[in-house]
Amino acid sequence: MTTRTCPECNTTFTPASPRQLFCRPACAHRQRQRKYRQSLQDEELRLTGHAGQPKAHTQESLAALTALYEATIRNLQLAQRRKLTHLTRSFEHKLATAYEQLNESAQAVSRAQSKADELERSVQLLQYENEQRGLSEQRAVKDMQRLGARVLTLHSASNLRLDRTSAEIFARRGWNTEMGTS
């Protein structure tokens, strides 16, 4: 492997890639900062017209520097406003989508609740009809018992025997049909 010397701290290192110039990210960062500051100084000297001369803090150089900084600040503010506008639009779109989904979910819940209410009413109606049918069957049984007792009483009074089918029905119910003779 080849070794190199870091131009920033003069340390010998083995590069991880052929393009690596510095031994670590901190050295690369220091180099970039130095170049950036130098470019600002060069720009300041160019604007103030004092290239190649020592810095003179005159009114003109301060005004030019102030104008440069104000322009830079305006550019940064404009970029930030654009980012903010983009983010705002993005969030508004996401919010609208979420609101639509929430509205659809609310409608689905409302439909499900209506269906559940309808089913509950149907269940209650069926339960009521079942109770009425049960009461009707109880009345029919009592009426049949009364009729059976009346038939037996009439047959007993006439001293006749019941036919075989009727006697079997009464026997299934536990009633004695042997009262009369034929």
Backbone torsions as a table, in degrees:
resi	resn	phi	psi	omega
1	MET	NA	150.9	177.9
2	THR	-91.4	154.7	176.2
3	THR	-118.4	155.5	178.9
4	ARG	-131.5	166.3	175.8
5	THR	-112.4	129.0	-179.2
6	CYS	-67.7	124.7	-179.9
7	PRO	-68.1	-14.3	-177.7
8	GLU	-90.8	-49.5	-174.5
9	CYS	-115.8	1.0	178.6
10	ASN	60.3	30.7	176.5
11	THR	-91.2	140.6	175.9
12	THR	-86.0	134.0	-178.0
13	PHE	-146.9	164.0	175.6
14	THR	-102.2	117.4	-176.5
15	PRO	-70.6	144.3	178.0
16	ALA	-79.1	-24.6	177.3
17	SER	-140.8	161.9	-178.8
18	PRO	-65.0	-20.9	-177.7
19	ARG	-88.3	-9.1	-175.8
20	GLN	-70.3	124.2	-178.8
21	LEU	-105.3	-31.0	-174.0
22	PHE	-110.1	156.7	-176.6
23	CYS	-74.5	-27.4	-178.8
24	ARG	-154.3	164.3	-177.3
25	PRO	-61.7	-31.4	-179.1
26	ALA	-63.5	-39.6	178.7
27	CYS	-66.5	-41.6	178.0
28	ALA	-62.4	-40.2	179.8
29	HIS	-64.5	-44.0	178.9
30	ARG	-60.7	-40.9	179.7
31	GLN	-63.4	-44.8	179.1
32	ARG	-62.6	-42.1	178.8
33	GLN	-61.7	-42.6	179.7
34	ARG	-61.6	-44.8	179.2
35	LYS	-64.1	-39.2	-179.9
36	TYR	-64.3	-47.1	179.6
37	ARG	-61.9	-39.1	179.3
38	GLN	-64.4	-40.4	179.7
39	SER	-65.9	-35.9	176.4
40	LEU	-65.2	-41.6	178.9
41	GLN	-64.8	-41.7	179.0
42	ASP	-63.3	-41.6	178.9
43	GLU	-64.7	-40.9	178.9
44	GLU	-63.2	-44.2	179.1
45	LEU	-65.1	-37.7	179.4
46	ARG	-64.9	-43.8	-178.3
47	LEU	-70.5	-35.6	-177.7
48	THR	-83.2	-11.5	178.1
49	GLY	76.7	17.4	-179.0
50	HIS	-110.7	40.6	-179.3
51	ALA	-66.7	134.3	179.5
52	GLY	80.6	-1.8	179.0
53	GLN	-110.5	158.7	175.0
54	PRO	-66.8	157.7	-177.8
55	LYS	-62.7	128.6	175.4
56	ALA	-117.2	122.7	-177.5
57	HIS	-88.0	74.7	177.5
58	THR	-96.2	171.4	178.6
59	GLN	-62.0	-38.8	-177.7
60	GLU	-67.0	-43.8	-178.7
61	SER	-67.6	-37.4	176.9
62	LEU	-66.6	-38.7	178.4
63	ALA	-65.4	-42.4	179.1
64	ALA	-65.2	-42.1	178.1
65	LEU	-63.9	-43.1	177.9
66	THR	-60.5	-43.0	179.1
67	ALA	-63.1	-41.3	178.7
68	LEU	-62.5	-47.5	179.8
69	TYR	-64.6	-40.0	178.4
70	GLU	-64.3	-40.6	177.9
71	ALA	-63.9	-42.1	178.4
72	THR	-62.8	-43.4	178.6
73	ILE	-63.4	-42.6	178.6
74	ARG	-61.8	-42.4	178.8
75	ASN	-62.8	-42.3	178.2
76	LEU	-65.2	-41.6	178.6
77	GLN	-63.5	-41.4	178.7
78	LEU	-62.6	-44.0	178.6
79	ALA	-62.7	-40.9	179.0
80	GLN	-65.9	-40.0	177.7
81	ARG	-62.7	-40.5	178.1
82	ARG	-63.0	-44.7	177.8
83	LYS	-61.2	-43.8	-179.9
84	LEU	-62.8	-42.7	178.1
85	THR	-62.2	-44.3	178.9
86	HIS	-61.9	-46.8	179.2
87	LEU	-63.1	-41.0	179.5
88	THR	-61.3	-45.2	178.9
89	ARG	-62.7	-42.2	-180.0
90	SER	-61.8	-46.4	179.6
91	PHE	-66.8	-36.7	177.8
92	GLU	-63.5	-40.8	178.6
93	HIS	-64.2	-45.2	178.8
94	LYS	-63.4	-38.5	179.1
95	LEU	-65.5	-42.2	178.6
96	ALA	-63.2	-41.7	178.7
97	THR	-63.7	-44.5	179.1
98	ALA	-63.9	-38.8	178.8
99	TYR	-64.0	-42.2	178.0
100	GLU	-62.0	-43.5	178.7
101	GLN	-63.6	-41.4	178.5
102	LEU	-64.0	-41.5	178.9
103	ASN	-63.8	-42.8	177.7
104	GLU	-63.0	-41.2	178.5
105	SER	-63.9	-41.4	179.3
106	ALA	-63.8	-40.4	177.8
107	GLN	-65.1	-40.6	178.4
108	ALA	-63.9	-40.9	177.9
109	VAL	-64.3	-41.0	179.6
110	SER	-63.4	-43.2	178.4
111	ARG	-63.7	-41.9	179.5
112	ALA	-64.6	-39.4	178.4
113	GLN	-65.3	-41.4	177.6
114	SER	-61.9	-43.2	179.4
115	LYS	-64.1	-41.1	179.0
116	ALA	-64.2	-41.0	177.9
117	ASP	-63.3	-41.6	179.1
118	GLU	-63.8	-43.0	178.4
119	LEU	-64.9	-38.6	178.7
120	GLU	-64.9	-40.3	176.4
121	ARG	-63.0	-39.7	178.4
122	SER	-63.6	-42.8	178.7
123	VAL	-62.1	-44.3	179.4
124	GLN	-62.6	-41.0	178.2
125	LEU	-63.5	-43.8	178.8
126	LEU	-64.3	-39.3	177.1
127	GLN	-63.8	-41.7	178.4
128	TYR	-63.2	-45.5	179.0
129	GLU	-62.5	-38.8	178.6
130	ASN	-64.3	-43.2	177.4
131	GLU	-61.9	-43.3	179.0
132	GLN	-63.7	-40.4	178.5
133	ARG	-64.4	-41.0	178.2
134	GLY	-62.2	-44.3	177.9
135	LEU	-63.6	-39.9	179.2
136	SER	-64.1	-40.8	177.9
137	GLU	-65.6	-40.2	177.1
138	GLN	-61.1	-43.3	177.9
139	ARG	-63.8	-40.4	-179.9
140	ALA	-63.8	-40.0	178.9
141	VAL	-64.0	-44.6	179.0
142	LYS	-63.4	-42.1	178.1
143	ASP	-62.6	-41.4	178.8
144	MET	-65.7	-36.8	177.2
145	GLN	-63.2	-43.1	178.9
146	ARG	-63.4	-43.0	179.2
147	LEU	-63.7	-41.7	178.5
148	GLY	-61.4	-43.7	179.5
149	ALA	-63.4	-40.0	-179.3
150	ARG	-66.2	-40.5	178.6
151	VAL	-62.8	-43.7	179.1
152	LEU	-63.6	-41.1	179.6
153	THR	-63.1	-43.0	179.3
154	LEU	-65.6	-41.4	177.9
155	HIS	-67.1	-37.3	178.6
156	SER	-65.6	-40.5	-179.5
157	ALA	-68.1	-33.7	-179.3
158	SER	-87.9	-2.8	177.7
159	ASN	57.0	44.8	178.4
160	LEU	-118.3	157.4	176.0
161	ARG	-91.8	148.9	176.9
162	LEU	-76.3	155.2	175.1
163	ASP	-67.6	163.6	-172.3
164	ARG	-61.5	-43.7	-179.1
165	THR	-62.2	-47.0	179.1
166	SER	-63.8	-39.1	179.3
167	ALA	-63.7	-38.4	178.3
168	GLU	-65.1	-39.9	178.4
169	ILE	-61.6	-46.8	179.9
170	PHE	-65.4	-35.7	-179.6
171	ALA	-67.2	-39.5	176.5
172	ARG	-59.9	-31.0	179.3
173	ARG	-84.9	-5.5	178.1
174	GLY	85.9	21.9	-179.3
175	TRP	-99.3	140.8	179.2
176	ASN	-84.3	124.7	-179.0
177	THR	-110.2	6.3	-175.8
178	GLU	-89.6	42.1	-177.8
179	MET	-85.9	-38.2	-175.4
180	GLY	-104.4	172.5	177.5
181	THR	-119.7	156.0	177.4
182	SER	-112.3	NA	NA
